Amino acid sequence: MSLDDDAAEARAQGWRTLAALHASIEDALERALQREFDLSVSEYSVLDVLARQDGWHMRMNQLSRAVVLSQSATTRLVTRMENRGLLSRYLCVDDRRGIYTEVTAAGHDLLAGARPLHDATLAEALREAQKLPELAPLVDALARLPISPATA
């Protein structure tokens, strides 16, 4: 095996490890949020991202990038959440092609109720991952990430 092959295998192994950590955490969050709040991880992410915005609205394309979904998947998700009364959409005053999305009062209430469970579940999933030698370095790296003002 050449050095290039070794580097490629190291990157592939790193990616597989990262994907395993992500899947483990997402599965724990999905089960907890569905059980207690009938809320998916994607729905929680949309509420959380929007609630952290100044004025609590974003354009749909910004939202899709923030929650790492395609624009069509984001549109379908927002429509379902709008039908549940958790979000509302309206046309941008300055650019009628732009559509803003914001959290409704019901969405804020649901997010406020779900956030403690989300945070506790995330912390527990990371503690469990820390026990696995192949995942521990990634958990350690997450703990060292700086807190950005946009997410604080």
ZANU-173466 format. One line per field, with one value per atom (N, C-alpha, C): atom name; x, z, y. Coordinates in Angstrom, 2 decimals. Example, Ala and Ser with C-alpha at 12.3 -4.5 7.8 and 13.67 -1.06 7.14 Angstrom:
atomo (N|CA|C|N|CA|C)
east (13.19|12.30|13.20|12.85|13.67|12.90)
up (7.80|7.80|7.80|7.08|7.14|7.87)
north (-5.69|-4.50|-3.30|-2.25|-1.06|0.03)
//
This chain:
atomo (N|CA|C|N|CA|C|N|CA|C|N|CA|C|N|CA|C|N|CA|C|N|CA|C|N|CA|C|N|CA|C|N|CA|C|N|CA|C|N|CA|C|N|CA|C|N|CA|C|N|CA|C|N|CA|C|N|CA|C|N|CA|C|N|CA|C|N|CA|C|N|CA|C|N|CA|C|N|CA|C|N|CA|C|N|CA|C|N|CA|C|N|CA|C|N|CA|C|N|CA|C|N|CA|C|N|CA|C|N|CA|C|N|CA|C|N|CA|C|N|CA|C|N|CA|C|N|CA|C|N|CA|C|N|CA|C|N|CA|C|N|CA|C|N|CA|C|N|CA|C|N|CA|C|N|CA|C|N|CA|C|N|CA|C|N|CA|C|N|CA|C|N|CA|C|N|CA|C|N|CA|C|N|CA|C|N|CA|C|N|CA|C|N|CA|C|N|CA|C|N|CA|C|N|CA|C|N|CA|C|N|CA|C|N|CA|C|N|CA|C|N|CA|C|N|CA|C|N|CA|C|N|CA|C|N|CA|C|N|CA|C|N|CA|C|N|CA|C|N|CA|C|N|CA|C|N|CA|C|N|CA|C|N|CA|C|N|CA|C|N|CA|C|N|CA|C|N|CA|C|N|CA|C|N|CA|C|N|CA|C|N|CA|C|N|CA|C|N|CA|C|N|CA|C|N|CA|C|N|CA|C|N|CA|C|N|CA|C|N|CA|C|N|CA|C|N|CA|C|N|CA|C|N|CA|C|N|CA|C|N|CA|C|N|CA|C|N|CA|C|N|CA|C|N|CA|C|N|CA|C|N|CA|C|N|CA|C|N|CA|C|N|CA|C|N|CA|C|N|CA|C|N|CA|C|N|CA|C|N|CA|C|N|CA|C|N|CA|C|N|CA|C|N|CA|C|N|CA|C|N|CA|C|N|CA|C|N|CA|C|N|CA|C|N|CA|C|N|CA|C|N|CA|C|N|CA|C|N|CA|C|N|CA|C|N|CA|C|N|CA|C|N|CA|C|N|CA|C|N|CA|C|N|CA|C|N|CA|C|N|CA|C|N|CA|C|N|CA|C|N|CA|C|N|CA|C|N|CA|C|N|CA|C|N|CA|C|N|CA|C|N|CA|C|N|CA|C|N|CA|C|N|CA|C|N|CA|C|N|CA|C|N|CA|C|N|CA|C|N|CA|C)
east (0.85|0.00|0.89|0.57|1.36|0.90|1.70|1.32|0.00|-0.23|-1.51|-2.66|-2.45|-3.49|-3.74|-2.66|-2.80|-3.58|-3.29|-3.99|-5.46|-5.73|-7.12|-7.87|-7.25|-7.89|-8.11|-7.17|-7.33|-8.51|-8.62|-9.76|-11.07|-11.09|-12.31|-12.68|-11.70|-11.98|-12.49|-11.88|-12.34|-13.78|-14.11|-15.48|-16.44|-16.09|-16.97|-17.19|-16.15|-16.26|-17.17|-16.98|-17.84|-19.30|-19.52|-20.88|-21.50|-20.70|-21.20|-21.61|-20.80|-21.14|-22.41|-22.50|-23.69|-24.94|-24.85|-26.02|-26.45|-25.50|-25.81|-26.53|-26.02|-26.62|-28.00|-28.09|-29.36|-30.44|-30.07|-31.02|-31.55|-30.66|-31.08|-32.00|-31.64|-32.47|-33.83|-33.83|-35.08|-36.04|-35.54|-36.41|-36.97|-36.14|-36.58|-37.57|-37.27|-38.15|-39.48|-39.44|-40.69|-41.56|-40.94|-41.68|-42.36|-41.65|-42.17|-42.91|-42.54|-43.09|-43.62|-43.63|-44.05|-43.32|-42.01|-41.17|-39.96|-39.66|-38.47|-37.25|-36.07|-34.84|-34.81|-35.25|-35.28|-36.23|-37.39|-38.35|-37.77|-37.14|-36.50|-35.45|-34.63|-33.57|-34.13|-35.21|-35.84|-36.32|-37.02|-37.50|-36.33|-35.29|-34.13|-33.41|-33.14|-32.43|-33.25|-34.53|-35.36|-35.50|-35.63|-35.81|-34.57|-33.42|-32.17|-31.90|-32.77|-32.57|-33.12|-32.45|-32.94|-34.25|-35.32|-36.62|-37.31|-36.64|-37.19|-37.72|-37.02|-37.41|-36.17|-36.29|-35.22|-35.88|-35.12|-35.56|-35.45|-36.28|-36.30|-34.95|-34.24|-32.95|-31.92|-31.97|-31.08|-31.39|-32.66|-33.08|-32.61|-32.75|-32.34|-30.84|-30.04|-28.59|-28.32|-29.04|-28.80|-29.14|-30.16|-30.57|-30.08|-29.29|-28.64|-29.66|-30.64|-31.63|-31.70|-32.15|-32.36|-33.48|-33.56|-34.62|-36.00|-36.13|-37.44|-37.81|-36.86|-37.15|-37.49|-36.80|-37.08|-38.48|-38.84|-40.17|-41.25|-41.08|-42.07|-42.14|-40.99|-40.95|-41.62|-41.31|-41.92|-43.43|-43.87|-45.31|-45.98|-45.40|-45.97|-46.00|-44.92|-44.86|-45.82|-46.01|-46.98|-48.39|-48.68|-49.98|-50.23|-49.17|-49.29|-49.36|-49.21|-49.28|-47.97|-46.85|-45.56|-44.76|-45.04|-44.33|-45.32|-44.88|-45.66|-44.70|-45.22|-44.43|-45.10|-44.30|-44.86|-43.87|-44.38|-43.55|-42.69|-41.48|-40.57|-41.10|-41.14|-41.66|-40.78|-39.46|-38.52|-38.36|-38.60|-38.39|-39.49|-40.52|-41.70|-41.40|-40.20|-39.81|-39.36|-38.94|-38.42|-39.54|-39.41|-40.38|-39.63|-40.15|-39.60|-40.38|-39.68|-40.31|-39.99|-40.99|-40.74|-41.53|-41.08|-41.70|-42.92|-44.02|-45.23|-45.11|-46.07|-46.09|-46.15|-46.97|-47.06|-45.72|-45.01|-43.69|-42.68|-42.73|-41.84|-42.14|-43.42|-43.80|-43.29|-43.47|-43.01|-41.49|-40.79|-39.33|-38.88|-39.51|-39.14|-39.33|-40.39|-40.61|-39.63|-39.27|-38.41|-36.93|-36.52|-35.09|-34.42|-34.99|-34.30|-34.10|-35.11|-34.97|-33.91|-33.93|-32.92|-31.52|-31.32|-29.99|-29.54|-30.43|-30.09|-29.79|-30.57|-30.36|-29.04|-28.75|-27.49|-26.31|-26.39|-25.32|-25.13|-26.23|-26.14|-25.57|-25.98|-25.46|-23.95|-23.50|-22.07|-21.31|-21.92|-21.27|-21.13|-22.16|-22.10|-21.06|-21.00|-20.02|-18.60|-18.43|-17.12|-16.54|-17.40|-16.97|-16.40|-16.65|-16.17|-14.85|-13.79|-12.47|-12.43|-13.19|-13.16|-13.90|-14.83|-15.60|-15.08|-14.37|-13.90|-13.12|-12.21|-11.49|-12.41|-13.45|-14.39|-15.19|-15.60|-16.33|-15.43|-14.17|-13.21|-13.06|-13.00|-12.87|-14.09|-15.28|-16.50|-16.46|-15.95|-15.89|-14.95|-13.99|-13.01|-13.45|-14.56|-15.01|-15.43|-15.05|-15.48|-16.98|-17.58|-19.00|-19.15|-19.91|-20.13|-21.27|-21.18|-22.24|-23.61|-23.64|-24.90|-25.60|-24.84|-25.45|-25.52|-25.00|-24.98|-26.34)
up (0.00|0.00|0.00|-0.84|-0.92|0.16|0.31|1.27|0.88|-0.43|-0.88|-0.51|-0.68|-0.31|1.20|1.97|3.43|3.84|3.21|3.53|3.15|1.99|1.57|2.52|2.95|3.90|5.25|5.70|6.97|6.88|5.75|5.58|5.55|4.84|4.76|6.13|6.89|8.23|9.13|9.01|9.79|9.46|8.18|7.76|8.29|8.22|8.73|10.24|10.95|12.39|12.70|11.97|12.14|11.83|10.75|10.39|11.47|12.07|13.15|14.36|14.72|15.85|15.55|14.36|13.97|14.03|13.46|13.44|14.84|15.70|17.08|17.82|17.67|18.34|17.75|16.42|15.78|16.15|16.23|16.61|18.03|18.96|20.34|20.42|19.70|19.70|19.06|17.94|17.23|18.12|18.78|19.65|20.79|21.44|22.59|22.18|21.12|20.69|20.15|19.42|18.92|20.07|21.01|22.13|22.98|23.31|24.24|23.58|22.35|21.75|20.33|19.81|18.43|17.48|17.65|16.93|16.37|15.09|14.52|14.81|14.61|14.78|13.78|12.56|11.55|11.96|12.49|12.94|14.11|15.05|16.17|15.64|14.69|14.14|13.48|12.74|12.10|13.17|14.18|15.24|15.93|16.24|16.96|16.13|14.87|14.00|13.85|13.58|13.38|14.66|15.79|17.06|17.44|16.92|17.25|16.34|15.37|14.42|14.99|14.65|15.04|14.30|14.98|14.35|14.05|14.29|14.18|12.79|11.77|10.42|9.55|8.53|7.55|6.20|5.15|3.83|3.76|2.93|2.82|2.40|1.47|1.03|2.15|2.99|4.13|5.14|5.35|6.28|5.80|4.52|4.01|4.21|4.03|4.28|5.77|6.61|8.05|8.64|8.11|8.67|7.80|6.79|5.93|5.29|4.64|3.85|2.48|1.49|0.17|0.28|-0.70|-0.67|-0.76|-1.56|-1.67|-0.36|0.28|1.56|2.63|2.61|3.57|3.34|2.10|1.79|2.28|2.02|2.50|4.02|4.68|6.14|6.70|6.15|6.61|6.39|5.28|5.02|6.09|6.41|7.47|8.81|9.11|10.39|10.40|9.27|9.15|9.37|8.80|9.00|10.46|11.20|12.64|13.48|12.84|13.56|14.23|13.84|14.49|13.79|12.50|11.70|10.88|10.42|9.45|8.39|7.20|6.09|5.58|5.10|4.49|3.48|2.54|1.50|2.07|1.58|1.95|1.39|2.18|1.76|0.67|0.79|-0.16|-1.45|-1.39|-2.55|-2.56|-3.34|-3.30|-3.74|-4.29|-4.62|-3.37|-2.35|-1.13|-0.17|0.43|1.42|2.74|3.78|5.11|5.88|6.80|7.69|9.11|9.98|11.38|12.28|13.52|14.51|15.10|15.22|15.85|17.37|18.07|19.53|19.92|19.20|19.49|19.25|18.20|17.91|19.00|19.48|20.58|21.84|22.12|23.30|23.19|22.01|21.80|21.91|21.32|21.41|22.85|23.59|25.00|25.81|25.51|26.20|25.78|24.49|23.95|24.20|24.33|24.45|25.62|26.82|27.91|27.60|27.01|26.64|25.56|24.56|23.49|24.08|24.92|25.48|26.38|27.19|28.08|27.26|26.23|25.38|24.63|24.12|23.44|24.38|25.58|26.56|26.89|27.07|27.38|26.20|24.98|23.79|23.65|23.96|23.91|25.02|26.21|27.30|26.90|26.28|25.83|24.72|23.79|22.71|23.25|24.30|24.91|25.43|25.77|26.29|25.21|23.94|22.83|22.31|22.34|21.95|20.57|19.62|18.26|18.16|19.08|19.03|20.00|21.03|22.06|21.50|20.54|20.03|19.38|18.72|18.11|19.18|20.21|21.31|21.97|22.17|22.75|21.86|20.54|19.61|19.67|19.79|19.91|21.16|22.24|23.51|23.41|22.49|22.34|21.35|20.64|19.67|20.38|19.82|20.43|20.25|21.17|21.09|20.28|19.21|18.34|18.94|18.83|19.36|18.74|17.49|16.82|17.42|18.09|18.65|20.17|20.76|22.24|22.79)
north (-1.19|0.00|1.24|2.22|3.45|4.44|5.49|6.53|7.18|7.36|7.92|7.00|5.69|4.72|4.74|4.86|4.93|6.18|7.31|8.56|8.45|7.86|7.70|6.78|5.71|4.79|5.47|6.28|7.00|7.97|8.68|9.59|8.82|7.70|6.89|6.36|5.89|5.38|6.51|7.68|8.82|9.18|9.17|9.47|8.43|7.15|6.10|6.26|6.65|6.85|8.05|9.12|10.30|9.96|9.22|8.83|7.94|7.06|6.19|7.02|8.01|8.88|9.66|10.22|10.98|10.10|8.92|8.02|7.63|7.37|6.99|8.13|9.34|10.49|10.79|10.80|11.11|10.09|8.82|7.79|8.02|8.33|8.58|9.80|10.87|12.08|11.82|11.10|10.82|10.05|9.00|8.20|9.03|9.82|10.61|11.69|12.43|13.52|13.01|11.90|11.31|10.83|10.14|9.56|10.63|11.67|12.67|13.83|14.18|15.40|15.22|14.00|13.75|14.69|14.77|15.72|14.96|15.15|14.52|15.40|14.82|15.59|16.75|16.51|17.59|18.70|18.34|19.35|20.15|19.45|20.14|21.11|20.66|21.50|22.75|22.60|23.76|24.75|24.26|25.15|25.84|25.07|25.61|26.66|26.36|27.31|28.59|28.46|29.65|30.47|29.79|30.51|31.30|30.92|31.62|32.82|33.07|34.16|35.46|36.54|37.86|38.10|38.27|38.45|37.13|36.01|34.65|34.31|34.74|34.31|34.14|33.33|33.10|32.84|33.09|32.67|31.15|30.54|29.08|28.52|29.18|28.65|28.72|29.75|29.84|28.72|28.48|27.44|26.07|25.79|24.48|24.27|25.30|25.17|24.98|25.70|25.63|24.26|23.61|22.31|21.14|21.44|20.45|19.50|20.12|19.38|20.03|19.26|19.86|20.89|21.78|22.78|22.14|21.08|20.43|19.73|19.08|18.42|19.45|20.58|21.64|22.20|22.41|22.93|21.97|20.68|19.69|19.68|19.75|19.74|20.99|22.14|23.40|23.37|22.83|22.72|21.86|20.72|19.86|20.59|21.31|22.03|23.21|23.84|24.93|24.38|23.22|22.58|22.21|21.96|21.67|22.95|24.11|25.38|25.76|25.14|25.41|26.50|26.70|27.69|28.49|29.65|30.41|30.94|31.14|31.68|32.94|33.86|35.07|35.62|36.39|36.98|38.10|38.19|39.26|40.57|41.62|42.91|43.52|43.37|43.97|43.18|41.87|41.01|39.96|40.18|39.31|37.88|37.64|36.27|35.52|36.27|35.67|35.29|34.14|33.67|33.49|34.12|33.96|32.91|32.27|31.29|31.71|31.65|31.97|31.04|30.94|30.07|30.77|30.04|30.57|30.43|30.97|30.83|29.35|28.57|27.13|26.44|26.87|26.31|26.65|27.90|28.30|27.48|27.27|26.48|25.04|24.45|23.07|23.00|23.95|23.98|24.13|25.01|25.21|23.93|23.18|21.92|20.85|20.82|19.75|20.00|21.24|21.55|20.83|20.81|20.10|18.60|17.97|16.56|16.39|17.24|17.20|17.32|18.33|18.57|17.43|16.90|15.78|14.52|14.27|13.10|13.22|14.40|14.63|14.39|14.93|14.74|13.26|12.53|11.10|10.33|10.66|9.97|10.21|11.40|11.69|10.96|10.85|10.08|8.62|8.06|6.66|6.49|7.43|7.36|7.48|8.27|8.46|7.14|6.20|4.90|3.99|4.32|3.49|4.06|3.26|3.78|4.42|3.88|4.43|5.76|6.04|7.28|8.34|7.93|8.86|10.05|9.86|11.03|12.07|11.63|12.58|13.32|12.61|13.26|14.30|13.94|14.89|16.13|15.91|17.04|17.94|17.36|18.17|19.04|18.49|19.23|20.43|20.36|21.45|22.52|22.31|23.30|24.59|25.73|27.00|27.18|27.88|28.18|29.45|29.36|30.51|31.35|32.67|33.53|33.22|32.75|32.46|31.25|30.37|29.16|29.18|30.21|30.28|30.64)
//
